[in-house]
Amino acid sequence: MTGTHTMIPPLTVAESLQQAARTLSDHSESPRLDAELLLCKVLGLPRSRLIVDGAEPLATASRTAFERLVARRAQGIPVAYLTGTREFWSLPLTVTPDVLVPRPETEVLVERALAALPKAQATQAPSLLDLGTGSGAIALAVATERPDARITAVDVSAQALAVAQRNAATLGLSSRIDWRLGSWFTAVPGVRFDVIVANPPYVAEGDRALDELAAEPRLALTPGPSGLEALAHIVTGAAAHLNPRGWLLLEHGVDQADAVAALLDAHGFSSIETLADFSNRPRVTLGRAMDVLASATDMPAAEPGGGTAERSPTPSMTSSIQASHSSQQERT
């Protein structure tokens, strides 16, 4: 008796996407989008082609590569690390595990930074400092919109800075930005700016959100037990690096707005305001420096380890910080 073998046809592009979306449904807030981006990576096609080619069979090699990427996404690896790219401010950026994945909410920081930058003067270009630049997303977005601005971008990680410089080269912006390696203001001694922006680490060490963000660089996520350490350090040192009436803009966790506003107030900033992100959550707080130049002597005394001792918090600042400690939110 001769047996017969029924050939199982290969899955089509559309069927493969449906199956992948089901697999990712418990691991992602956007399983269908993730599946599409991963398949585009495998096939080297734009997303629009997935619809056009939906009835086409997916070759065995492509299916194997696609399933491997889907499995890694299900393990918590961000799509941006799997594809190697992420769009920010309509700019295609290279992203590696050495940098934090740029988030859409950070575009709020860019929007307000552009509004805060003064008009160019005949003898002086407007200036902006991007602290903790990571992939270079903020600095590159500003450079794209304000070719007249003098932009400096700092990161403590040489690997992150290399990614940012690669992005600048790809976008033709290498000559527009002064990239500096160092920790916060130590990379710009004696230099002042019209605007300082920072999206520093702000997740508390014990926050369970870190488990979900385990694939991203911990250095870019958490600064210490409270989540406010980097924010406090930047606020403390900012006045000595701002021009009179210059602006400091800080991205932070959704439950940290009051604490950050209190820090700015305690260090002499005015016009303090908190901005909501695109999901209507408090995300960016800003303040304006004094009318006169602050000097290093106006700052708290330096500690033996090279840092600065923070001023004693006011009662309102203390209560805000305590409230922030009690409920850290995921950095997404």
Short mmCIF file of the C-alpha atoms (twelve columns), coordinates in Angstrom:
data_MODEL
# 
_entry.id   MODEL 
# 
loop_
_atom_site.group_PDB 
_atom_site.id 
_atom_site.type_symbol 
_atom_site.label_atom_id 
_atom_site.label_alt_id 
_atom_site.label_comp_id 
_atom_site.label_asym_id 
_atom_site.label_seq_id 
_atom_site.Cartn_x 
_atom_site.Cartn_y 
_atom_site.Cartn_z 
_atom_site.pdbx_PDB_model_num 
ATOM 1   C CA . MET A 1   0.000  0.000  0.000  1 
ATOM 2   C CA . THR A 2   1.473  3.283  -1.034 1 
ATOM 3   C CA . GLY A 3   1.052  6.154  1.434  1 
ATOM 4   C CA . THR A 4   0.222  9.619  0.308  1 
ATOM 5   C CA . HIS A 5   1.749  12.765 1.717  1 
ATOM 6   C CA . THR A 6   -0.226 15.999 1.747  1 
ATOM 7   C CA . MET A 7   1.981  19.003 1.155  1 
ATOM 8   C CA . ILE A 8   1.241  21.785 3.611  1 
ATOM 9   C CA . PRO A 9   1.445  25.081 1.771  1 
ATOM 10  C CA . PRO A 10  3.699  27.716 3.300  1 
ATOM 11  C CA . LEU A 11  2.076  30.493 5.262  1 
ATOM 12  C CA . THR A 12  1.445  33.691 3.397  1 
ATOM 13  C CA . VAL A 13  2.774  37.066 4.497  1 
ATOM 14  C CA . ALA A 14  -0.651 37.960 5.947  1 
ATOM 15  C CA . GLU A 15  -0.973 34.653 7.799  1 
ATOM 16  C CA . SER A 16  2.533  34.949 9.206  1 
ATOM 17  C CA . LEU A 17  1.735  38.418 10.536 1 
ATOM 18  C CA . GLN A 18  -1.483 37.204 12.153 1 
ATOM 19  C CA . GLN A 19  0.325  34.331 13.840 1 
ATOM 20  C CA . ALA A 20  3.124  36.601 15.082 1 
ATOM 21  C CA . ALA A 21  0.643  39.158 16.425 1 
ATOM 22  C CA . ARG A 22  -1.081 36.416 18.420 1 
ATOM 23  C CA . THR A 23  2.271  35.307 19.812 1 
ATOM 24  C CA . LEU A 24  3.122  38.853 20.891 1 
ATOM 25  C CA . SER A 25  -0.303 39.761 22.258 1 
ATOM 26  C CA . ASP A 26  0.748  39.005 25.839 1 
ATOM 27  C CA . HIS A 27  4.152  40.659 25.468 1 
ATOM 28  C CA . SER A 28  3.515  43.973 23.727 1 
ATOM 29  C CA . GLU A 29  1.054  46.849 23.720 1 
ATOM 30  C CA . SER A 30  1.275  46.925 19.911 1 
ATOM 31  C CA . PRO A 31  1.661  43.283 18.794 1 
ATOM 32  C CA . ARG A 32  0.521  43.823 15.191 1 
ATOM 33  C CA . LEU A 33  2.800  46.822 14.673 1 
ATOM 34  C CA . ASP A 34  5.736  44.969 16.218 1 
ATOM 35  C CA . ALA A 35  5.125  42.008 13.914 1 
ATOM 36  C CA . GLU A 36  4.977  44.243 10.859 1 
ATOM 37  C CA . LEU A 37  8.195  46.075 11.735 1 
ATOM 38  C CA . LEU A 38  10.029 42.820 12.339 1 
ATOM 39  C CA . LEU A 39  8.840  41.284 9.062  1 
ATOM 40  C CA . CYS A 40  9.838  44.458 7.216  1 
ATOM 41  C CA . LYS A 41  13.308 44.028 8.700  1 
ATOM 42  C CA . VAL A 42  13.504 40.437 7.432  1 
ATOM 43  C CA . LEU A 43  12.140 41.171 3.951  1 
ATOM 44  C CA . GLY A 44  13.769 44.563 3.499  1 
ATOM 45  C CA . LEU A 45  10.428 46.085 2.505  1 
ATOM 46  C CA . PRO A 46  8.383  49.114 3.619  1 
ATOM 47  C CA . ARG A 47  5.244  48.405 5.643  1 
ATOM 48  C CA . SER A 48  3.007  49.346 2.714  1 
ATOM 49  C CA . ARG A 49  4.313  46.359 0.777  1 
ATOM 50  C CA . LEU A 50  3.091  43.940 3.439  1 
ATOM 51  C CA . ILE A 51  -0.478 44.692 2.404  1 
ATOM 52  C CA . VAL A 52  0.272  44.451 -1.306 1 
ATOM 53  C CA . ASP A 53  2.173  41.165 -0.839 1 
ATOM 54  C CA . GLY A 54  -0.186 39.770 1.813  1 
ATOM 55  C CA . ALA A 55  -1.208 36.746 -0.276 1 
ATOM 56  C CA . GLU A 56  2.371  35.867 -1.237 1 
ATOM 57  C CA . PRO A 57  3.947  32.812 0.445  1 
ATOM 58  C CA . LEU A 58  6.699  33.539 2.932  1 
ATOM 59  C CA . ALA A 59  9.893  31.730 1.989  1 
ATOM 60  C CA . THR A 60  11.243 29.216 4.491  1 
ATOM 61  C CA . ALA A 61  14.413 31.183 5.220  1 
ATOM 62  C CA . SER A 62  12.443 34.394 5.773  1 
ATOM 63  C CA . ARG A 63  9.952  32.620 7.996  1 
ATOM 64  C CA . THR A 64  12.733 31.156 10.128 1 
ATOM 65  C CA . ALA A 65  14.387 34.559 10.544 1 
ATOM 66  C CA . PHE A 66  11.011 36.170 11.305 1 
ATOM 67  C CA . GLU A 67  10.104 33.603 13.954 1 
ATOM 68  C CA . ARG A 68  13.493 34.113 15.602 1 
ATOM 69  C CA . LEU A 69  12.911 37.864 15.871 1 
ATOM 70  C CA . VAL A 70  9.364  37.356 17.164 1 
ATOM 71  C CA . ALA A 71  10.670 34.998 19.847 1 
ATOM 72  C CA . ARG A 72  13.211 37.585 20.990 1 
ATOM 73  C CA . ARG A 73  10.538 40.275 21.065 1 
ATOM 74  C CA . ALA A 74  8.421  37.983 23.238 1 
ATOM 75  C CA . GLN A 75  11.400 37.807 25.619 1 
ATOM 76  C CA . GLY A 76  11.239 41.572 26.100 1 
ATOM 77  C CA . ILE A 77  13.834 42.803 23.614 1 
ATOM 78  C CA . PRO A 78  12.659 46.177 22.213 1 
ATOM 79  C CA . VAL A 79  11.738 46.228 18.539 1 
ATOM 80  C CA . ALA A 80  14.234 49.040 17.980 1 
ATOM 81  C CA . TYR A 81  17.101 46.800 19.089 1 
ATOM 82  C CA . LEU A 82  15.901 43.995 16.825 1 
ATOM 83  C CA . THR A 83  15.566 46.218 13.772 1 
ATOM 84  C CA . GLY A 84  18.471 48.513 14.665 1 
ATOM 85  C CA . THR A 85  16.457 51.651 13.959 1 
ATOM 86  C CA . ARG A 86  13.916 53.974 15.559 1 
ATOM 87  C CA . GLU A 87  12.227 57.060 14.143 1 
ATOM 88  C CA . PHE A 88  12.286 60.208 16.269 1 
ATOM 89  C CA . TRP A 89  11.131 63.642 15.096 1 
ATOM 90  C CA . SER A 90  10.769 61.995 11.648 1 
ATOM 91  C CA . LEU A 91  14.496 61.219 11.718 1 
ATOM 92  C CA . PRO A 92  15.645 57.613 11.200 1 
ATOM 93  C CA . LEU A 93  18.066 56.862 14.035 1 
ATOM 94  C CA . THR A 94  20.361 53.919 14.542 1 
ATOM 95  C CA . VAL A 95  19.672 52.345 17.927 1 
ATOM 96  C CA . THR A 96  21.765 49.744 19.759 1 
ATOM 97  C CA . PRO A 97  21.632 48.280 23.277 1 
ATOM 98  C CA . ASP A 98  24.208 50.943 24.231 1 
ATOM 99  C CA . VAL A 99  21.501 53.629 24.178 1 
ATOM 100 C CA . LEU A 100 18.001 54.106 25.501 1 
ATOM 101 C CA . VAL A 101 15.312 53.649 22.867 1 
ATOM 102 C CA . PRO A 102 13.988 57.151 21.987 1 
ATOM 103 C CA . ARG A 103 10.385 57.602 23.150 1 
ATOM 104 C CA . PRO A 104 7.680  59.706 21.472 1 
ATOM 105 C CA . GLU A 105 7.069  61.677 24.682 1 
ATOM 106 C CA . THR A 106 10.573 63.140 24.462 1 
ATOM 107 C CA . GLU A 107 9.411  65.087 21.408 1 
ATOM 108 C CA . VAL A 108 7.595  67.352 23.903 1 
ATOM 109 C CA . LEU A 109 11.029 68.281 25.257 1 
ATOM 110 C CA . VAL A 110 12.229 69.072 21.731 1 
ATOM 111 C CA . GLU A 111 9.179  71.218 20.963 1 
ATOM 112 C CA . ARG A 112 9.646  73.371 24.053 1 
ATOM 113 C CA . ALA A 113 13.422 73.591 23.591 1 
ATOM 114 C CA . LEU A 114 12.884 74.982 20.090 1 
ATOM 115 C CA . ALA A 115 10.436 77.534 21.472 1 
ATOM 116 C CA . ALA A 116 12.902 78.533 24.214 1 
ATOM 117 C CA . LEU A 117 15.879 79.075 21.905 1 
ATOM 118 C CA . PRO A 118 16.312 82.797 21.202 1 
ATOM 119 C CA . LYS A 119 16.608 84.211 17.722 1 
ATOM 120 C CA . ALA A 120 20.082 84.374 16.263 1 
ATOM 121 C CA . GLN A 121 22.013 87.576 16.865 1 
ATOM 122 C CA . ALA A 122 24.429 89.125 14.410 1 
ATOM 123 C CA . THR A 123 27.340 88.403 16.736 1 
ATOM 124 C CA . GLN A 124 26.125 85.373 18.671 1 
ATOM 125 C CA . ALA A 125 24.376 82.112 17.768 1 
ATOM 126 C CA . PRO A 126 21.735 80.705 20.132 1 
ATOM 127 C CA . SER A 127 23.139 77.824 22.143 1 
ATOM 128 C CA . LEU A 128 21.771 74.573 23.548 1 
ATOM 129 C CA . LEU A 129 23.268 71.851 25.733 1 
ATOM 130 C CA . ASP A 130 21.865 68.315 25.603 1 
ATOM 131 C CA . LEU A 131 22.889 66.386 28.720 1 
ATOM 132 C CA . GLY A 132 22.873 62.581 28.493 1 
ATOM 133 C CA . THR A 133 22.384 62.633 24.742 1 
ATOM 134 C CA . GLY A 134 22.270 58.832 24.230 1 
ATOM 135 C CA . SER A 135 21.412 58.198 20.578 1 
ATOM 136 C CA . GLY A 136 21.598 61.949 19.954 1 
ATOM 137 C CA . ALA A 137 17.848 62.155 19.345 1 
ATOM 138 C CA . ILE A 138 17.229 65.527 21.025 1 
ATOM 139 C CA . ALA A 139 20.361 67.257 19.747 1 
ATOM 140 C CA . LEU A 140 19.805 66.006 16.203 1 
ATOM 141 C CA . ALA A 141 16.145 67.066 16.189 1 
ATOM 142 C CA . VAL A 142 17.077 70.578 17.329 1 
ATOM 143 C CA . ALA A 143 19.949 70.757 14.834 1 
ATOM 144 C CA . THR A 144 17.545 69.849 12.043 1 
ATOM 145 C CA . GLU A 145 15.115 72.618 12.973 1 
ATOM 146 C CA . ARG A 146 17.618 75.307 13.998 1 
ATOM 147 C CA . PRO A 147 20.645 75.318 11.690 1 
ATOM 148 C CA . ASP A 148 21.642 78.648 13.255 1 
ATOM 149 C CA . ALA A 149 22.058 77.168 16.757 1 
ATOM 150 C CA . ARG A 150 25.276 76.139 18.474 1 
ATOM 151 C CA . ILE A 151 24.568 72.705 19.944 1 
ATOM 152 C CA . THR A 152 26.658 70.711 22.413 1 
ATOM 153 C CA . ALA A 153 25.762 67.147 23.376 1 
ATOM 154 C CA . VAL A 154 27.241 65.252 26.330 1 
ATOM 155 C CA . ASP A 155 27.187 61.623 27.411 1 
ATOM 156 C CA . VAL A 156 29.178 59.688 29.998 1 
ATOM 157 C CA . SER A 157 29.158 56.562 27.806 1 
ATOM 158 C CA . ALA A 158 31.682 56.407 24.976 1 
ATOM 159 C CA . GLN A 159 29.597 53.674 23.337 1 
ATOM 160 C CA . ALA A 160 26.461 55.843 23.414 1 
ATOM 161 C CA . LEU A 161 28.357 58.831 22.065 1 
ATOM 162 C CA . ALA A 162 29.614 56.688 19.176 1 
ATOM 163 C CA . VAL A 163 26.010 55.811 18.280 1 
ATOM 164 C CA . ALA A 164 25.026 59.496 18.384 1 
ATOM 165 C CA . GLN A 165 27.953 60.495 16.176 1 
ATOM 166 C CA . ARG A 166 27.042 57.752 13.714 1 
ATOM 167 C CA . ASN A 167 23.513 59.106 13.536 1 
ATOM 168 C CA . ALA A 168 24.821 62.616 12.979 1 
ATOM 169 C CA . ALA A 169 27.001 61.404 10.111 1 
ATOM 170 C CA . THR A 170 24.096 59.562 8.500  1 
ATOM 171 C CA . LEU A 171 21.925 62.675 8.706  1 
ATOM 172 C CA . GLY A 172 24.667 64.998 7.492  1 
ATOM 173 C CA . LEU A 173 24.763 66.866 10.801 1 
ATOM 174 C CA . SER A 174 28.242 65.978 12.084 1 
ATOM 175 C CA . SER A 175 29.569 69.522 11.802 1 
ATOM 176 C CA . ARG A 176 26.538 70.989 13.546 1 
ATOM 177 C CA . ILE A 177 27.024 69.407 16.972 1 
ATOM 178 C CA . ASP A 178 29.928 69.451 19.419 1 
ATOM 179 C CA . TRP A 179 29.965 65.944 20.941 1 
ATOM 180 C CA . ARG A 180 31.637 65.668 24.341 1 
ATOM 181 C CA . LEU A 181 32.387 62.679 26.558 1 
ATOM 182 C CA . GLY A 182 31.875 63.259 30.272 1 
ATOM 183 C CA . SER A 183 29.522 63.267 33.233 1 
ATOM 184 C CA . TRP A 184 26.943 66.042 33.048 1 
ATOM 185 C CA . PHE A 185 28.539 69.494 33.436 1 
ATOM 186 C CA . THR A 186 32.104 68.233 33.834 1 
ATOM 187 C CA . ALA A 187 32.239 67.979 30.036 1 
ATOM 188 C CA . VAL A 188 31.516 71.715 29.575 1 
ATOM 189 C CA . PRO A 189 33.609 73.554 32.184 1 
ATOM 190 C CA . GLY A 190 33.047 77.307 32.123 1 
ATOM 191 C CA . VAL A 191 30.640 77.205 29.175 1 
ATOM 192 C CA . ARG A 192 27.185 78.819 29.265 1 
ATOM 193 C CA . PHE A 193 24.112 78.176 27.147 1 
ATOM 194 C CA . ASP A 194 20.746 79.727 26.383 1 
ATOM 195 C CA . VAL A 195 18.953 76.413 26.876 1 
ATOM 196 C CA . ILE A 196 19.879 73.206 28.712 1 
ATOM 197 C CA . VAL A 197 17.821 70.071 28.102 1 
ATOM 198 C CA . ALA A 198 18.109 66.672 29.731 1 
ATOM 199 C CA . ASN A 199 16.298 63.372 29.645 1 
ATOM 200 C CA . PRO A 200 18.278 61.807 32.495 1 
ATOM 201 C CA . PRO A 201 17.766 58.469 34.229 1 
ATOM 202 C CA . TYR A 202 14.830 58.846 36.604 1 
ATOM 203 C CA . VAL A 203 13.517 55.384 37.515 1 
ATOM 204 C CA . ALA A 204 14.070 54.407 41.173 1 
ATOM 205 C CA . GLU A 205 16.386 51.451 41.762 1 
ATOM 206 C CA . GLY A 206 13.683 49.271 43.293 1 
ATOM 207 C CA . ASP A 207 10.997 50.039 40.724 1 
ATOM 208 C CA . ARG A 208 9.525  46.897 39.160 1 
ATOM 209 C CA . ALA A 209 9.397  48.727 35.822 1 
ATOM 210 C CA . LEU A 210 13.127 48.024 35.527 1 
ATOM 211 C CA . ASP A 211 12.335 44.333 35.050 1 
ATOM 212 C CA . GLU A 212 10.370 45.168 31.913 1 
ATOM 213 C CA . LEU A 213 13.174 47.439 30.719 1 
ATOM 214 C CA . ALA A 214 15.964 44.976 31.423 1 
ATOM 215 C CA . ALA A 215 17.207 44.990 27.815 1 
ATOM 216 C CA . GLU A 216 17.971 48.719 27.911 1 
ATOM 217 C CA . PRO A 217 21.138 50.196 29.490 1 
ATOM 218 C CA . ARG A 218 20.613 50.456 33.237 1 
ATOM 219 C CA . LEU A 219 22.880 53.501 33.375 1 
ATOM 220 C CA . ALA A 220 20.325 55.380 31.249 1 
ATOM 221 C CA . LEU A 221 17.361 54.264 33.348 1 
ATOM 222 C CA . THR A 222 18.098 54.551 37.051 1 
ATOM 223 C CA . PRO A 223 20.326 57.013 38.931 1 
ATOM 224 C CA . GLY A 224 19.828 55.604 42.430 1 
ATOM 225 C CA . PRO A 225 17.331 54.688 45.153 1 
ATOM 226 C CA . SER A 226 14.935 57.622 44.698 1 
ATOM 227 C CA . GLY A 227 15.064 58.167 40.949 1 
ATOM 228 C CA . LEU A 228 15.669 61.880 41.571 1 
ATOM 229 C CA . GLU A 229 19.442 61.821 41.989 1 
ATOM 230 C CA . ALA A 230 20.391 62.817 38.430 1 
ATOM 231 C CA . LEU A 231 17.612 65.399 38.208 1 
ATOM 232 C CA . ALA A 232 18.756 66.999 41.469 1 
ATOM 233 C CA . HIS A 233 22.387 67.046 40.323 1 
ATOM 234 C CA . ILE A 234 21.486 68.756 37.049 1 
ATOM 235 C CA . VAL A 235 19.283 71.364 38.725 1 
ATOM 236 C CA . THR A 236 22.044 72.111 41.241 1 
ATOM 237 C CA . GLY A 237 24.667 72.750 38.583 1 
ATOM 238 C CA . ALA A 238 22.590 74.304 35.835 1 
ATOM 239 C CA . ALA A 239 22.614 77.967 36.908 1 
ATOM 240 C CA . ALA A 240 26.391 78.201 36.512 1 
ATOM 241 C CA . HIS A 241 26.029 77.042 32.896 1 
ATOM 242 C CA . LEU A 242 23.061 79.148 31.817 1 
ATOM 243 C CA . ASN A 243 23.057 82.635 30.365 1 
ATOM 244 C CA . PRO A 244 20.864 85.166 32.190 1 
ATOM 245 C CA . ARG A 245 17.210 84.141 31.829 1 
ATOM 246 C CA . GLY A 246 18.254 80.925 30.141 1 
ATOM 247 C CA . TRP A 247 15.986 77.871 30.324 1 
ATOM 248 C CA . LEU A 248 16.441 74.452 31.926 1 
ATOM 249 C CA . LEU A 249 14.106 71.732 30.603 1 
ATOM 250 C CA . LEU A 250 13.921 68.319 32.253 1 
ATOM 251 C CA . GLU A 251 12.077 65.148 31.289 1 
ATOM 252 C CA . HIS A 252 10.986 63.065 34.279 1 
ATOM 253 C CA . GLY A 253 8.647  60.335 35.488 1 
ATOM 254 C CA . VAL A 254 4.917  60.993 35.524 1 
ATOM 255 C CA . ASP A 255 4.865  61.154 39.327 1 
ATOM 256 C CA . GLN A 256 7.936  63.381 39.700 1 
ATOM 257 C CA . ALA A 257 6.639  66.733 38.440 1 
ATOM 258 C CA . ASP A 258 6.061  68.234 41.899 1 
ATOM 259 C CA . ALA A 259 9.468  67.125 43.146 1 
ATOM 260 C CA . VAL A 260 11.269 68.526 40.099 1 
ATOM 261 C CA . ALA A 261 9.356  71.811 40.333 1 
ATOM 262 C CA . ALA A 262 10.335 72.043 43.997 1 
ATOM 263 C CA . LEU A 263 13.985 71.464 43.112 1 
ATOM 264 C CA . LEU A 264 13.882 74.240 40.521 1 
ATOM 265 C CA . ASP A 265 12.230 76.613 42.971 1 
ATOM 266 C CA . ALA A 266 14.767 75.815 45.689 1 
ATOM 267 C CA . HIS A 267 17.602 76.674 43.305 1 
ATOM 268 C CA . GLY A 268 16.272 80.054 42.261 1 
ATOM 269 C CA . PHE A 269 14.506 79.253 39.006 1 
ATOM 270 C CA . SER A 270 11.365 81.141 38.017 1 
ATOM 271 C CA . SER A 271 8.551  80.689 35.465 1 
ATOM 272 C CA . ILE A 272 8.392  77.031 36.498 1 
ATOM 273 C CA . GLU A 273 5.953  75.009 34.406 1 
ATOM 274 C CA . THR A 274 5.124  71.351 33.802 1 
ATOM 275 C CA . LEU A 275 4.104  70.093 30.363 1 
ATOM 276 C CA . ALA A 276 2.055  67.009 29.563 1 
ATOM 277 C CA . ASP A 277 3.121  64.404 27.031 1 
ATOM 278 C CA . PHE A 278 0.957  63.129 24.176 1 
ATOM 279 C CA . SER A 279 -0.873 60.843 26.621 1 
ATOM 280 C CA . ASN A 280 -1.664 63.856 28.827 1 
ATOM 281 C CA . ARG A 281 0.734  62.765 31.577 1 
ATOM 282 C CA . PRO A 282 3.102  65.262 33.287 1 
ATOM 283 C CA . ARG A 283 6.416  64.651 31.559 1 
ATOM 284 C CA . VAL A 284 8.582  67.801 31.236 1 
ATOM 285 C CA . THR A 285 9.212  70.513 33.813 1 
ATOM 286 C CA . LEU A 286 11.115 73.691 33.026 1 
ATOM 287 C CA . GLY A 287 12.339 76.801 34.744 1 
ATOM 288 C CA . ARG A 288 14.125 80.035 33.910 1 
ATOM 289 C CA . ALA A 289 17.429 81.190 35.358 1 
ATOM 290 C CA . MET A 290 17.994 84.497 37.129 1 
ATOM 291 C CA . ASP A 291 18.500 87.790 35.295 1 
ATOM 292 C CA . VAL A 292 22.131 87.904 36.408 1 
ATOM 293 C CA . LEU A 293 24.885 85.405 35.878 1 
ATOM 294 C CA . ALA A 294 25.280 82.783 38.565 1 
ATOM 295 C CA . SER A 295 28.826 81.729 39.303 1 
ATOM 296 C CA . ALA A 296 30.406 78.640 40.744 1 
ATOM 297 C CA . THR A 297 30.557 80.456 44.083 1 
ATOM 298 C CA . ASP A 298 26.761 80.676 44.053 1 
ATOM 299 C CA . MET A 299 26.567 76.883 43.931 1 
ATOM 300 C CA . PRO A 300 26.782 74.484 46.879 1 
ATOM 301 C CA . ALA A 301 30.287 73.602 47.953 1 
ATOM 302 C CA . ALA A 302 32.017 70.753 46.155 1 
ATOM 303 C CA . GLU A 303 32.201 67.438 47.932 1 
ATOM 304 C CA . PRO A 304 35.507 65.554 48.277 1 
ATOM 305 C CA . GLY A 305 34.411 63.075 45.597 1 
ATOM 306 C CA . GLY A 306 34.039 65.795 42.990 1 
ATOM 307 C CA . GLY A 307 30.255 66.143 43.142 1 
ATOM 308 C CA . THR A 308 28.246 68.927 44.703 1 
ATOM 309 C CA . ALA A 309 26.423 68.961 47.971 1 
ATOM 310 C CA . GLU A 310 22.750 69.710 47.436 1 
ATOM 311 C CA . ARG A 311 21.036 72.475 49.342 1 
ATOM 312 C CA . SER A 312 18.786 71.458 52.174 1 
ATOM 313 C CA . PRO A 313 15.293 70.800 50.828 1 
ATOM 314 C CA . THR A 314 12.413 73.019 51.828 1 
ATOM 315 C CA . PRO A 315 9.412  71.400 53.552 1 
ATOM 316 C CA . SER A 316 7.385  71.524 50.322 1 
ATOM 317 C CA . MET A 317 10.295 70.023 48.436 1 
ATOM 318 C CA . THR A 318 10.627 67.237 50.980 1 
ATOM 319 C CA . SER A 319 6.959  66.308 50.781 1 
ATOM 320 C CA . SER A 320 7.086  66.307 46.987 1 
ATOM 321 C CA . ILE A 321 10.122 64.059 46.955 1 
ATOM 322 C CA . GLN A 322 8.537  61.684 49.439 1 
ATOM 323 C CA . ALA A 323 5.430  61.479 47.287 1 
ATOM 324 C CA . SER A 324 7.607  60.741 44.282 1 
ATOM 325 C CA . HIS A 325 9.388  57.961 46.115 1 
ATOM 326 C CA . SER A 326 6.138  56.234 46.936 1 
ATOM 327 C CA . SER A 327 5.040  55.559 43.382 1 
ATOM 328 C CA . GLN A 328 7.568  55.354 40.555 1 
ATOM 329 C CA . GLN A 329 6.107  54.823 37.083 1 
ATOM 330 C CA . GLU A 330 7.475  52.891 34.129 1 
ATOM 331 C CA . ARG A 331 9.767  54.858 31.836 1 
ATOM 332 C CA . THR A 332 7.697  54.420 28.720 1 
# 
